[in-house]
Amino acid sequence: LSKLSSTISSQNQKIKASQISQKHLEKILDTLFNTLSDLPKNIGEIPFQKRKGKMYWPTSGKISNKFGSRKAQGRLKWNGVLIKAASGQGVYAIHGGRVVFSDWIRSYGLLIIIDHGNGYLSLYGHNQSIYKEARDWITAGEKIASVGNSGGSQSPALYFEIRAGEKPINPKHWCLTRR
């Protein structure tokens, strides 16, 4: 009974830490939406929403955690996907835009967030290295990072998420083609 109680306590601590990390990311995203008013509505020649289903995945590999599936602790869901890939493998921007965040964040490790205009963002986490800084302009297909296991990932993988406004959306509907 004591061992079971200890296991439950440990699981609850992991859930709480995961919830805190997710809320921290949400707070960063809220701040970004409120402070980046200098970005044009459409970035690039083709608006992000018109490229739905025509973009390349940011790296090649197997999707191990699907959008909307429950996380290991059971209470939280994945807002993006986890793509298992080789350590050091390239991570590429799915669409042109401006880097609005490029730093380490708990549970996501080295994270890059790109604003694509019209309220669309893409997030790339657990990187080994990041090659772009906040305020850098990037083009579709440009190398922005390398796959790693920063932020507590058990093995090399890329955490990838797309957001429309503050709402996470399923990347599989947007990135249908492979490199």
Disulfide bonds with the S-S distance in Angstrom:
none
